[in-house]
Amino acid sequence: MDKKELEKRTLDFSIRLIKLLKTLPNNQINNKISEQLFKSGTSIGANYREANAAESPKDFQHKIGISSKESRETNYWLDLLKASNPLLISDISPLWLESDEFRRIFGSIYSTCKRKFR
């Protein structure tokens, strides 16, 4: 997968996440989780795009690391969302899987960068 395809994939993920968040029942718990999930979930792609415009290899590595961490955080918030909205598990689970795949992709890129820059 090239960088343009991965940029599109992270953008599509953010759009799907936003659509899900719009469907959640309006209550205090969902509102708090939604805020955090919106921030971390949309940050995955934003930081990946920043990485692709990096000013140096170290800057690229740093931004990729952030994308990986934001993917991990997104999975945490999605886990909480599933626990507090069991009727929506089938809607939430595909996003969890996608976010976990991003974590593995960006984690692998980060590890490769780390080995190169030793």
C-alpha positions as MATLAB code, in Angstrom:
seq = 'MDKKELEKRTLDFSIRLIKLLKTLPNNQINNKISEQLFKSGTSIGANYREANAAESPKDFQHKIGISSKESRETNYWLDLLKASNPLLISDISPLWLESDEFRRIFGSIYSTCKRKFR';
ca = [
       0.000    0.000    0.000;
       1.463    3.364   -0.950;
       1.263    6.508    1.151;
      -1.650    8.018   -0.811;
      -3.711    4.853   -0.295;
      -2.907    4.864    3.425;
      -3.782    8.566    3.661;
      -7.137    7.801    2.037;
      -7.680    4.826    4.319;
      -7.054    6.885    7.459;
      -9.366    9.615    6.149;
     -12.104    7.051    5.420;
     -11.639    5.684    8.944;
     -12.113    9.173   10.420;
     -15.267    9.710    8.387;
     -16.712    6.354    9.468;
     -15.818    7.152   13.079;
     -17.560   10.533   12.909;
     -20.667    8.895   11.424;
     -20.720    6.393   14.286;
     -20.283    9.108   16.907;
     -23.259   10.988   15.460;
     -25.494    7.956   16.028;
     -24.661    7.458   19.711;
     -27.341    8.032   22.316;
     -26.865   11.457   23.868;
     -25.805   10.974   27.471;
     -22.990   12.098   29.747;
     -20.886    8.941   29.362;
     -21.166    8.738   25.572;
     -20.436   12.444   25.261;
     -17.191   12.143   27.255;
     -16.061    9.028   25.387;
     -17.012   10.610   22.049;
     -14.836   13.655   22.701;
     -11.799   11.529   23.454;
     -12.501    9.110   20.615;
     -12.951   11.927   18.118;
      -9.597   13.424   19.108;
      -7.561   10.227   19.049;
      -9.317    8.649   16.062;
      -8.965   11.618   13.744;
      -5.418   12.250   14.942;
      -4.241    8.958   13.412;
      -4.588   10.236    9.857;
      -3.654   13.815   10.668;
      -0.323   12.722   12.111;
       0.283   10.337    9.226;
      -0.150   13.218    6.793;
       2.191   15.290    8.938;
       4.718   12.439    8.758;
       4.517   12.455    4.976;
       5.410   16.159    5.035;
       8.183   15.683    7.600;
      11.192   17.968    7.586;
      13.632   15.186    8.473;
      13.767   11.420    8.944;
      13.593   11.906   12.719;
      10.519   14.129   12.330;
       8.930   11.405   10.175;
       9.680    8.788   12.826;
       8.213   10.975   15.558;
       4.946   11.596   13.683;
       4.604    7.910   12.762;
       5.082    7.077   16.439;
       2.260    9.439   17.320;
      -0.011    7.764   14.739;
       0.745    4.412   16.337;
       0.030    5.716   19.851;
      -3.187    7.411   18.749;
      -4.324    4.127   17.178;
      -3.720    2.347   20.480;
      -5.602    5.079   22.371;
      -8.467    4.886   19.875;
      -8.818    1.171   20.585;
      -9.042    1.933   24.303;
     -11.891    4.418   23.780;
     -13.627    2.033   21.366;
     -13.411   -0.681   24.048;
     -15.092    1.660   26.516;
     -17.698    2.596   23.940;
     -18.499   -1.090   23.345;
     -18.774   -1.704   27.087;
     -21.165    1.197   27.567;
     -23.191    0.553   24.363;
     -23.451   -3.227   23.950;
     -26.187   -2.892   21.334;
     -23.699   -1.118   19.037;
     -20.882   -3.673   19.212;
     -21.419   -4.733   15.593;
     -21.000   -1.093   14.490;
     -17.990   -0.427   16.714;
     -16.004   -3.634   16.123;
     -15.010   -2.941   12.480;
     -13.588    0.414   13.563;
     -11.675   -1.290   16.375;
     -10.168   -3.757   13.887;
      -9.189   -0.986   11.491;
      -7.609    1.063   14.266;
      -5.705   -1.993   15.459;
      -4.414   -2.563   11.944;
      -3.241    1.060   11.839;
      -1.447    0.463   15.150;
       0.377   -2.499   13.636;
       1.183   -0.700   10.365;
       2.490    2.451   12.038;
       4.240    0.453   14.761;
       6.079   -1.519   12.088;
       7.079    1.638   10.203;
       8.248    3.187   13.487;
      10.351    0.118   14.350;
      11.943    0.151   10.907;
      12.805    3.838   11.298;
      14.235    3.231   14.753;
      16.567    0.513   13.401;
      17.678    2.744   10.524;
      18.523    5.705   12.731;
      20.593    3.870   15.345;
];
